Amino acid sequence: MGPYARAAEFYDLLYASVKDYAAEAKLLDDLIRSRPEARRLLDVACGSGGHARRLTDLGYEVDGVDIEPTLVRLASQKCPEGGFSVADMTTLDLPERYDVVLCLFSAIGYAKDEAILRTTVSRLATHLLPGGLLIVDPWFEPGALTHGFVTSLVGANDDVTVCRVSRTLIDGSVSRLEFEYLVGTAAGIEHRSEIHELGMFTQAQMEAAFAAAGLEVERL
């Protein structure tokens, strides 16, 4: 199970007001069009398929993987044109190769330490066709997060209201996010908890991981 195992069903509800998938897909499209022949994409840590759906609408063929089965199911429903499966990005081993591999929404932070980061980037690079493009959206660098920082997200529809309060704790180069959910329906109010641990990597560490995988690096 992935870190969102306790609340994956509320993923879209919570991020609806803060995540502009359409704008991000347009930015990705602008980057990918530097390779006019690129049509096949792999979205690693695809979440509920928000990027995959919009990139498919832009004309790409998009497959995806995620470690959380519920998110894979949601992505498959949202983007039935693609092939979605449960897989761990740190040990990724698919039979297909792609023009572009994506790892977005800071999911690379779940690699946690530099050794796992290098292994993960290597596994992502292995799934590229010759001359392919790997696009990674990084997590925060060391020193960018505040120990003890508390924030909240609220999402609601006609059936449920979900409030998530999160607290960030810093332990060396690892950020520990404590997520506490209150889920309210007509049947009652439920409490759920999750812990997310993400590694914070410097620009030099990220670039070294790309170089170790045989990739040229461009930071935007």
C-alpha positions as CSV (number, residue, x, y, z in Angstrom):
1,M,0.0,0.0,0.0
2,G,1.1,3.6,-0.6
3,P,1.1,6.5,1.7
4,Y,-2.4,7.6,0.6
5,A,-3.9,4.2,1.6
6,R,-6.2,5.7,4.2
7,A,-7.6,8.5,2.2
8,A,-7.0,7.9,-1.5
9,E,-10.7,8.1,-2.2
10,F,-10.7,11.8,-1.2
11,Y,-7.6,12.7,-3.3
12,D,-9.5,14.6,-6.0
13,L,-11.9,16.2,-3.6
14,L,-9.1,17.7,-1.5
15,Y,-6.9,18.9,-4.4
16,A,-9.7,20.2,-6.6
17,S,-9.2,23.8,-5.4
18,V,-5.4,23.9,-5.4
19,K,-4.2,21.8,-8.3
20,D,-4.5,23.2,-11.8
21,Y,-3.9,20.1,-13.9
22,A,-4.9,21.8,-17.1
23,A,-2.2,24.5,-16.7
24,E,0.4,21.9,-15.7
25,A,-0.5,19.8,-18.7
26,K,-0.1,22.8,-21.0
27,L,3.4,23.4,-19.5
28,L,4.3,19.8,-20.0
29,D,3.0,19.9,-23.6
30,D,5.2,22.9,-24.3
31,L,8.3,21.0,-23.0
32,I,7.5,17.8,-24.8
33,R,7.0,19.5,-28.1
34,S,10.7,20.1,-28.3
35,R,10.6,16.5,-29.4
36,P,7.9,16.5,-32.1
37,E,7.9,12.7,-32.5
38,A,7.1,12.1,-28.8
39,R,3.7,10.6,-28.4
40,R,3.9,7.8,-25.8
41,L,4.2,8.9,-22.1
42,L,4.5,7.1,-18.8
43,D,3.2,8.9,-15.7
44,V,5.0,7.4,-12.7
45,A,3.3,8.0,-9.4
46,C,0.3,9.0,-11.5
47,G,-2.1,9.6,-8.6
48,S,-5.7,9.6,-9.6
49,G,-4.9,10.4,-13.3
50,G,-5.4,14.1,-13.4
51,H,-2.3,14.8,-15.6
52,A,-2.9,11.6,-17.6
53,R,-6.4,12.7,-18.5
54,R,-5.4,16.1,-19.7
55,L,-2.3,14.9,-21.6
56,T,-4.5,12.3,-23.3
57,D,-6.9,15.1,-24.3
58,L,-3.8,16.9,-25.8
59,G,-3.2,13.9,-28.1
60,Y,-0.7,11.8,-26.2
61,E,-0.9,8.1,-25.4
62,V,-0.5,7.9,-21.6
63,D,0.1,4.9,-19.3
64,G,0.6,5.3,-15.6
65,V,1.7,3.5,-12.5
66,D,1.2,4.2,-8.8
67,I,2.0,2.3,-5.6
68,E,-1.6,2.9,-4.2
69,P,-4.2,0.5,-5.8
70,T,-7.1,2.9,-5.1
71,L,-5.4,5.7,-7.0
72,V,-4.6,3.3,-9.9
73,R,-8.3,2.4,-10.1
74,L,-9.3,6.0,-10.1
75,A,-6.8,6.8,-12.8
76,S,-8.1,3.9,-14.9
77,Q,-11.6,5.2,-14.6
78,K,-10.6,8.8,-15.4
79,C,-8.4,7.8,-18.4
80,P,-9.6,4.5,-19.8
81,E,-7.6,5.0,-23.0
82,G,-4.4,4.3,-21.0
83,G,-2.9,1.3,-19.2
84,F,-2.6,1.8,-15.5
85,S,-1.0,-0.6,-13.0
86,V,0.3,-0.8,-9.4
87,A,4.0,-0.5,-9.2
88,D,6.7,1.0,-7.0
89,M,8.8,3.6,-8.7
90,T,11.9,2.5,-6.8
91,T,11.9,-0.9,-8.4
92,L,10.0,-0.1,-11.6
93,D,10.3,-2.8,-14.3
94,L,7.8,-2.6,-17.1
95,P,8.1,-4.3,-20.5
96,E,7.3,-1.0,-22.4
97,R,9.6,1.9,-23.3
98,Y,8.4,5.5,-23.7
99,D,9.2,8.7,-25.4
100,V,8.7,10.6,-22.2
101,V,8.6,9.5,-18.5
102,L,7.0,11.8,-16.0
103,C,7.3,11.9,-12.2
104,L,5.2,14.9,-11.0
105,F,3.6,16.5,-7.9
106,S,6.9,16.1,-6.0
107,A,6.4,12.3,-5.8
108,I,10.2,11.8,-6.2
109,G,10.5,12.9,-2.6
110,Y,9.2,9.4,-1.6
111,A,12.6,8.1,-2.6
112,K,13.6,9.4,0.9
113,D,17.4,9.2,0.7
114,E,20.0,9.8,-1.9
115,A,20.8,6.1,-2.5
116,I,17.1,5.4,-3.2
117,L,16.8,8.6,-5.3
118,R,19.6,7.4,-7.6
119,T,18.1,4.0,-7.9
120,T,14.7,5.5,-8.7
121,V,16.0,7.9,-11.3
122,S,17.9,5.0,-12.9
123,R,14.7,2.9,-13.0
124,L,12.8,5.8,-14.6
125,A,15.5,6.3,-17.2
126,T,15.5,2.6,-18.1
127,H,12.0,3.0,-19.4
128,L,12.9,5.7,-21.9
129,L,13.4,5.1,-25.6
130,P,16.7,6.3,-27.0
131,G,16.7,10.1,-26.9
132,G,13.7,10.1,-24.6
133,L,12.9,12.8,-22.0
134,L,12.5,12.4,-18.2
135,I,10.6,15.1,-16.5
136,V,10.8,15.2,-12.7
137,D,8.9,17.7,-10.5
138,P,11.1,17.9,-7.3
139,W,10.1,18.1,-3.6
140,F,11.5,20.9,-1.4
141,E,15.2,21.3,-1.0
142,P,16.7,21.2,2.5
143,G,16.0,24.4,4.5
144,A,12.9,25.3,2.5
145,L,10.4,23.8,5.0
146,T,9.5,25.0,8.5
147,H,9.6,22.5,11.3
148,G,6.1,22.4,13.0
149,F,4.4,24.1,10.1
150,V,0.6,23.4,10.1
151,T,-1.8,23.8,7.2
152,S,-5.2,22.5,6.1
153,L,-7.2,21.5,3.1
154,V,-11.0,21.2,2.8
155,G,-13.0,19.5,0.1
156,A,-16.7,18.9,-0.2
157,N,-19.5,17.6,-2.4
158,D,-23.1,16.7,-1.9
159,D,-22.2,13.5,0.0
160,V,-19.1,14.2,2.0
161,T,-17.0,16.9,3.5
162,V,-13.3,16.2,4.2
163,C,-10.9,18.3,6.2
164,R,-7.2,17.5,6.3
165,V,-4.9,19.1,8.8
166,S,-1.2,18.5,8.2
167,R,1.9,19.1,10.3
168,T,5.4,19.1,8.9
169,L,8.3,17.8,11.0
170,I,11.9,17.9,9.9
171,D,14.4,15.1,10.7
172,G,17.6,15.8,9.0
173,S,17.0,15.6,5.3
174,V,13.6,13.9,5.7
175,S,10.3,15.8,6.0
176,R,7.6,13.9,7.9
177,L,4.1,15.0,7.1
178,E,1.4,14.0,9.6
179,F,-2.0,14.0,7.9
180,E,-5.1,14.0,10.1
181,Y,-8.5,13.7,8.3
182,L,-12.0,14.4,9.5
183,V,-14.5,12.8,7.1
184,G,-18.1,13.9,7.6
185,T,-21.2,12.3,6.0
186,A,-24.8,12.0,7.0
187,A,-23.9,8.7,8.7
188,G,-21.4,10.4,11.0
189,I,-17.9,11.8,11.4
190,E,-14.8,9.6,10.9
191,H,-11.2,10.2,11.8
192,R,-8.3,8.9,9.7
193,S,-4.5,9.4,9.9
194,E,-1.6,9.0,7.5
195,I,2.2,9.6,7.7
196,H,4.1,10.7,4.6
197,E,7.9,10.8,4.6
198,L,9.7,12.6,1.8
199,G,13.4,13.2,1.3
200,M,14.6,16.7,0.7
201,F,17.4,16.8,-2.0
202,T,19.6,19.6,-3.0
203,Q,19.8,20.7,-6.7
204,A,23.3,19.1,-6.8
205,Q,22.0,15.8,-5.5
206,M,19.1,15.8,-8.0
207,E,21.5,16.6,-10.9
208,A,24.0,13.9,-9.7
209,A,21.2,11.3,-9.7
210,F,20.3,12.2,-13.3
211,A,24.0,12.2,-14.4
212,A,24.5,8.8,-12.7
213,A,21.6,7.4,-14.9
214,G,23.4,8.7,-18.0
215,L,21.1,11.7,-18.5
216,E,21.8,15.2,-19.5
217,V,20.3,17.7,-17.0
218,E,18.3,20.9,-17.6
219,R,16.7,22.6,-14.6
220,L,13.8,24.9,-15.2
